[in-house]
Amino acid sequence: MAHRKNTPKKGLKAYNDQDNSILGLDAFKLKLEKDFFCDVNIRNAQLSLLSNNLILETKFNFNLYDGLSLLANRRIGDLDLDIEKKNECLFLTALENLDELNNKTIDIEELNIIFNDCTIIIHRIFENSIAFQINNLISELYKNQIFYTQEYTKTPYEIHIPVFEESPFDVDYSVLNIKTNTNHGHDYFAFWGLYFEDCVDSAIFDFGNKNIIDGELTMVNY
């Protein structure tokens, strides 16, 4: 997987206050900002007659460790922010409410979780995959920090979830698999792509074995 840092995204339409193509978008944005204590930017990755595929950027004024603690536990240090909502999928509920207001299907193509020291980029691999898996992903990102930060000695500046083996002999984790919509939720918990400041090339976090490996993988990018 090639080195990538701060790659600009081309051909994306930024929504603004005058954009009325999606009903309830402003309320959706404010809901996310309130529930997750972040600033939200929404862009349209692909507009079609049947659907709106969005890219969400959520920016937090926390580092990776504290930000994931906030998202996974609704807690920062000893401060419990919202105990009654810990088991509720706030993101999925907000997206479902937005979808109900519109004739077109609303889906999230990419979710960028931006902390002060790290950006986590979660890619869609099937319809509503991000919304359905976001709680599990946040929980596993939080619990597995000790492994992908090499016992908290190195923080990646970018994490891509998921990445797939580029091999014609392994159809379970191939790019072809993405385009034929045969992926499943467990594909999020196979390999993650890591970028570290002191490394020219990317690294790969093997989720199952809890270690960082070398290999040829490709990011979801279509």
Residue pairs with C-beta under 8 A, 6 or more apart in sequence:
1 163
1 193
1 201
1 202
1 204
1 216
1 217
1 218
1 219
2 201
2 202
3 195
3 200
3 201
3 202
4 158
4 195
4 202
4 219
5 157
5 158
5 195
9 43
9 55
12 43
12 44
12 45
12 55
13 43
13 44
13 47
14 41
14 42
14 43
14 44
15 22
15 25
15 42
15 43
15 44
17 26
19 25
21 47
21 52
22 52
22 98
22 102
22 104
22 106
23 101
23 102
24 97
24 98
24 101
24 102
25 42
25 98
27 98
28 42
28 94
28 95
28 97
28 98
29 40
29 42
31 94
31 97
32 38
32 40
32 56
32 58
32 91
32 94
33 39
33 40
35 85
35 90
35 94
36 58
36 60
36 70
36 71
36 90
36 91
37 60
37 70
37 81
38 58
38 59
38 60
39 58
39 59
40 56
40 57
40 58
40 59
41 56
41 57
41 59
42 54
42 55
42 56
42 57
43 54
43 55
43 57
44 52
44 53
44 54
44 55
45 53
45 54
45 55
45 109
45 110
46 52
46 53
46 109
47 53
48 104
49 104
50 104
50 105
51 104
51 105
51 106
51 107
52 102
52 104
52 105
52 106
52 107
53 107
53 108
53 109
53 124
54 106
54 107
54 108
54 109
55 108
55 109
55 110
55 111
55 112
56 108
56 110
56 111
56 112
57 112
57 114
58 111
58 112
58 113
58 114
59 114
60 67
60 70
60 113
60 114
60 115
60 116
61 116
62 70
62 76
62 115
62 116
63 115
63 116
63 117
63 118
63 155
64 115
64 117
64 118
64 145
64 149
64 155
65 145
65 152
66 76
66 77
67 113
67 115
68 138
68 141
68 142
68 145
69 75
69 76
69 142
70 76
70 81
71 113
71 138
71 142
72 138
72 139
72 141
72 142
72 143
73 86
73 142
74 80
74 81
74 82
74 83
74 85
74 86
75 81
89 131
89 134
89 135
91 131
91 134
91 135
92 131
92 132
92 134
92 135
95 106
95 108
95 128
95 131
96 131
98 106
99 105
99 106
107 124
107 127
107 128
107 131
108 124
108 128
108 130
108 131
109 123
109 124
110 121
110 122
110 123
110 124
110 130
111 121
111 122
111 130
111 134
112 119
112 120
112 121
112 122
113 119
113 120
113 121
113 122
117 155
117 157
118 155
118 156
118 157
118 158
118 159
119 157
119 158
119 159
120 141
120 158
120 159
120 161
121 158
121 159
121 160
121 161
122 130
122 134
122 137
122 161
122 188
123 130
123 160
123 161
123 162
123 219
123 220
123 221
124 130
124 220
125 162
125 178
125 183
125 187
125 188
125 220
126 181
126 183
126 184
127 181
129 183
129 185
129 188
132 185
133 185
133 188
136 185
136 188
136 189
137 161
137 188
140 189
140 207
141 159
144 205
144 207
144 210
145 152
146 152
147 205
147 210
147 211
147 212
148 156
148 159
148 192
148 194
148 205
148 212
149 155
149 156
150 212
154 196
154 198
156 194
156 195
156 196
156 203
157 195
157 196
157 197
158 193
158 194
158 195
159 192
159 193
159 194
159 195
159 205
160 192
160 193
160 194
160 219
160 220
161 188
161 192
161 193
162 187
162 188
162 189
162 190
162 191
162 192
162 220
163 191
163 192
163 193
163 204
163 217
163 218
163 219
163 220
164 173
164 174
164 175
164 177
164 178
164 187
164 190
164 191
164 217
164 218
164 220
165 173
165 174
165 191
165 215
165 216
165 217
166 174
166 175
166 216
166 217
166 218
167 173
167 174
167 216
168 174
171 177
172 187
173 187
173 190
173 191
175 218
175 222
177 183
178 220
178 222
179 222
189 207
189 208
190 206
190 207
190 208
191 204
191 205
191 206
191 207
191 215
191 217
192 204
192 205
192 207
193 202
193 203
193 204
193 205
193 217
193 219
194 202
194 203
194 204
194 205
194 212
195 202
195 203
196 203
203 212
203 213
203 214
204 212
204 213
204 214
204 215
204 217
205 211
205 212
205 213
206 212
206 213
